[in-house]
Amino acid sequence: MTKSTYVANVTLFDGRTVKKRQGVLFGTDGIEWLGAHARAPKSSGAAREVDGAGMTLMPGLIDVHVHLQFDGSADFEKESKELTTPGYAAIKAVVNAKRNLDAGVTTVRDLGGMGGASVDVARSVAAGLVPGPRILAAGRALTVTGGHGHNIALSRQVDGADGVRAAVREEIRDGATAIKLIATGGVLTPGIPATFSAFTPEELEAGVREAHARELPVAAHAIGANGIRAAVIAGVDSIEHCNQLTPATAREMVARGTFRSPTICAIRGILDHADRVPEYAVEKARQIEADSKKSHRTAIRAGVRPVCGTDAGTPFNPHGNAPQEVVYMVAWGMAPLDALRAATSNGAELLRLPDVGMIEVGKRADLLLVDGDPAEDPRTLLGRKHVWQAGLPV
């Protein structure tokens, strides 16, 4: 029988609020007790004790937008063309899954890759065959003919409401536990603008209805204002990137409960290494940088609920970058506590995972212990850390 762990005298961020001088007792069956350290139960005496003084215990981080089959090399298109077999894609995904886990990211949503490789890796992690975070995998993203991603190994081209509906069914049949619709152009596809609208409202609605009928969350890649609004009206669960958000659409997102994943790491990875990333991608990233910052402020003012998505695997955006995304969200104007919620409880709600994202009795013990208090200085997430997955140390 595995011994329980007791983290003593720690600052606790439970996924919503911060409390000082707390204690948390947990094991492989989940969170057993939490409360004031001074009132710790007798059972804590038999547990393995970790001194949490000067540290913060929080839920494991949730990154709702990664591409496990990509490493973050300078040329995303070139790397995709080297992804020649599902076996090779799966091996890369296994390596990158472990990088996320080591960084304190205990849940990820993979939003596009070759065939069923990420689906197979998700199953392997769940079976305990390889280490990694819990993985929700979208299989292949859906894009229009000639749309964003058509030239890289992460999407399939579909047209018409019936075509989208059939593609969603096929991805679910093949093991997808999330769906991604590419609603606009993108930065990393040469030859097309980043902001043009792709799927029609009817196509988007067909995809959303089919996924929701199977109780799966739907993400929409959407950069331009018209594509963002169309995806929101169609009923997607999250807008990825969301670079040209208008106040009117932000209000619509609040009314519908649509989450926003700003993926700031993706923009910064390109622009901070402009001398090494292909020129077409740098130019498009520069075109949307100011809009991205403005949209971030618009979303905050309107009260749009944020989630933490890095788009890890894009240029100079390595896996395990969720702590950096939290730092960027705060640097661009978000309150630290809101950014922490984005990376924990909000992410769990978006992904429909009721057993993670919060530290409560009975929840799964996916936990992260860091020096200092990230609610005061989120950069503490970038430092030394201890990670537990399902109650066991990583």
N, C-alpha and C positions, 0 to 999 in steps of 0.2 A: 504493500500500500504506500503510495506516494505521500510524503509529509506535506502538510499545509504550510503556507508562508504567511508571516505577519509583518507588514510594513508599519513601523512604529513612529509616532511623533512626526508625521509628515504633513505637508500642505497638500490638500486634496482638491483637485479639479475633477468633479464627478461627471463632466460632460455638459453641465449647465452653470454651476456656481463654484466658488472657491471657499474652502474652510481651512482654518489653521489648526495645528496640533491634533491631527486625526490619526486613527489607526484603521488598517484594512486587513482582514483575514480572508485568505482565498486558497483554493486548491483546484484540482483538476475537475471538480464538479461545479466550479464557479465561485462567485463571491459569497462568502459565508457570513461575514459580519463587517460592518463599518460604523464608526462613531468616534466620539472623543477618546483619544488615547488613554486618558486618565481613567476611563471606564471600560477598558478592554476586558473581554470575557476570559474566564479561567482557561478556556481551550487555547487561547493565544500563547499560553506558556509552553505548550507542547509543540508549537509550530516553529519552523525555521524563521528566526527574526532578522529583519533587515532594518537598520537604523535609517530612518527617513529624515532626520534633522537637516534642515537647510535644503531640502529637496521637495519636488512636487511629483505626486503620483496622479496619473491621468489615464483615460482610456487609450488603448492603442490607436494610432492614427489611421484614418480611412482616406485613401486616394481614389477618387471616383473616375479618374481618367488616366490610364497608362496604356502603353503599347509594349507588352512584355517581350515581343520578338525583336525589338529594335533597341540598340545600345546607346543611342545619343551621339552617333558619329556626325561629322560635319555635313555630309551629303546624304540626306535621308533617302532620296530617290536611288542613289547608287547602292546604298545598303539594302534597299528593298529588292533590287535586281540580283543581289547576291544571296537572297533568301530563296534558294532554288527548290528545297524539299520541305515537307512538313516535319520530317525528323530533325533537320537542322534548326528549323524554326522553334521546335519544342525544346531542344537543348538550350538555345539562347534564352527562351522564356524561363526555364528552370533556373539558370544563373541569375537572371534579373529578378525573379521572384525572391530569391534569397537576399539579394541586395536591398529590396524593400523591407523585408522582415528585420534585417540587421539594423535598419534605420528607425525602427519603431513603427513601421507601417504594417499593421496586422490584417488589413482588409484592402483589396484593390478591385477596381472594375477595369477589365481589359476591353478597350473599345475598338478593336479591329486588328486582324492579323491574318496570316495565311491559313486557309481552311480551318480545320478543327484543332490545330496545334495547341492553342491556349486553352481550349476546352479540355483536351487530354491532360494538360498540366494541372488545370484546376482539379480534375478528378484525382490525379496522382497526389496532390497536396492533401486533399480531403481524406484520402486513404492512408496517409502517413508514409507514402513511399518516398517522397522528396520533401525537403523543408521549404516553407514559403508561407505567405499570408493566405488567408481565405481569398479565393479568386472568383469573381463573377465575370464570365467571359461572354462577349457579344458575338463571338465567331467572326464572320466577315461583316464589316459595315456596309450599308446600302447606299449607293450613289446613282445618279442618273447617267445615262450613256454619255461618256466624255466628260463627266463631272470630276470634282475633287476626289483624288485617290484612285481614279481609274487606272493609272499607270503604275501603281505600287501595290505591294502584296498585303493589302489590308481591307479591300472592298470588293464588292460585286456590283455590276451595272444592271439596273432594273428600270423599267419604265411603265407608266400607267398604274392605276389603282390596283388592278388585278395582279399585275406583275409584282408590285410591292407587297401585297397581301400574301402571295404565294412565296415570295422570298423570305418573309418573316416566318412563315410556317416551316419552311425548309431549314432555316437557321435553328429554330427551336427543336425541330426533329433531330438535328445533328448535335444538340446538346447546349445551345446557347442559353444563358441565364440572364441575359440583358440584350437589348436591341439598340443599335445606333443608326440614325438616319442622317445623311449628310445633306443639309438643307441649303447650303450656299457653296460658293467657291472656297478655296483655301490658300494658305501661304505656301505650302510645300508642293503644290502641283504646278509645274511650269506651263505657261501658255494660256492660263485662264485667270481672270480677275478673282480676287479674294472675296469680293462682296456680292457677286451676282446670285440671284435666287435660283435654286435648282428644282427640287420637287414642287409640283403644284399643290395647292391646299388639299385637293382630293387625294393625291398620293400620300401626303403626310398623314392625313386623317385615317386612311386605310391601314397604314403601318401601325399607328398608335392603337387603333381599335383592336387589331389582331394581337398585338403584344399584351395589351391590358386584359384581353379576354383570357390570356394565360397567366395573368398576374405578374408580368415582368415589367420592370422599369424601362423607359425609353429615353435615350439621350439624343439630342439634336446638335450636331456640329453646325453652328450658325454664327457668321461673322457680320454680314450686312444687315441693316435695319429691317428691310422688308422680309428677309428670310427668317430673322429672329421672330418677328411678329407672327408670321405664318405658322411657325413651329409652335409658338405659345398657344395660338388659337386652336391648333390641331390637338393640343392636349398633351404634349410631351412632358416628361417629368423634370428634365433638366436641360438647360441651354449651355452648351460647351463653347467657351471663348466669349461669346456675347459682346463683341467689340464695339458695335454701334447701337447701343441700347438707347431708345428714346424714353422720355418721361412717361408718355402714354403707355408704351409697352411695359415699362417697369411697373406701372400701376396694375396692368393686366396680369403680370406675373404674381404680384402680391395677392390679387383677388383669387387666382387659380392655385396658388401654392407652388408655383414653378420655381425650382431651384436654379441658381446661377453658379457656374464653375468658370472662373475667369482665366485659368491656365496662364498666369503671368510668367511662370517659369519658361514657357515655350517662347514667348516674345523676347524675354531677356536672354535666353540662351542663344538666339539668333543675333540680336543686336549687339550683345556684348562680345561676340566673336565674328563681327562683320567681315573681317579680313580672311576668314576661313570657310564661311558658309557660302553656297552658290549665290551669285548676285541677284538672281530673280527673287529668291526667298528674302534676302535682306531688303530689297526695294519694297516688297509687299508688306513686310513687317514694319518698315518705317512709315508706310502710308497709314497704318492702323494704330500706331503707338499712341498718338495723342487721343484718338477716339477711345482706345482701351482705358486709359486713365480717366477720361471723362465719364465713360460708361460705369466704371467702378464707383465713382462718386454718385452718379445718378441712382445706381442700385442701392447704395447705402442710404441715401436720403429717402428713397421710396420705401425702404424696409424689405427689399427682396432678400430672401433667405439664401445665404451663400453656402457652398460646399467647397471642399478642397480637391481640386483636380490639377495635376501637373502637366499632363500630356507627355509624361516621361517616355523617353525613347526618341524624341525629336532632337534636333541638333543641340549639342552641349547641354542637354537636359537629362541627366542620368537618373536611373531608378533609385528610389529612396529619397527623392527630392521634396517630399511633402513638408518636412520642416521648413525648407527654404520658401515654399509657396506660402506658408503661414506668415513668414517674415515679410515677404513681398506684399501680401494683402494688407498688412498693418502699415507698411511703408507708404502704400498708396491711399491710406486714409481710413482703414477699418479699425475699429476698437479691438485691442488684443483679445478680449474675452469672446467677442463675436467670431474672430478668426479661429480661436480654439474650438468653439462650438461647430464651426464649419468643418473642421477636420475630425470631428468625433460624432456627436449626437446628430447633427444635421445629415452627415454622410450616411449614418445608419438608417435614418428615416427615409432618405431618398432611395436607398438600395433595398428597403423593406426587410431589414435585418433587425428584429426586435431584441436579439440577445447580446448585441454589442453596442458601442458608442456611449454607454453610460456605465458608471460604477454604482451598481445597486445589488442588493442581495438577490441571488439567483441568476444574475447575468453571467455570461461567459467571462473568464478572467484573462482577457486580452488587455495587457496593461503596459504602461510606459512610465519609468521613473527617471526624472532628469534633475540635474543640479539647478538650484534657484527656483524662480517663479515665472513661468512663461506668460502668465497673465499680466505681469509687470514688464517683462522683457522677453519677447518671443524668441530672441536669439539664443536663449538658453536651450531651445530645442536642437540647436546645431551642435551642442557639446556632448559630453559624456552621458551615456544613458544605459539603463537596464531594461530589458524587454522580457515580458512573459506572454506566452501564447497558450491559451486554454490552461492556465495555471502553472505551466512549466517554463523554466528559464530558457531563453533562446541562446 
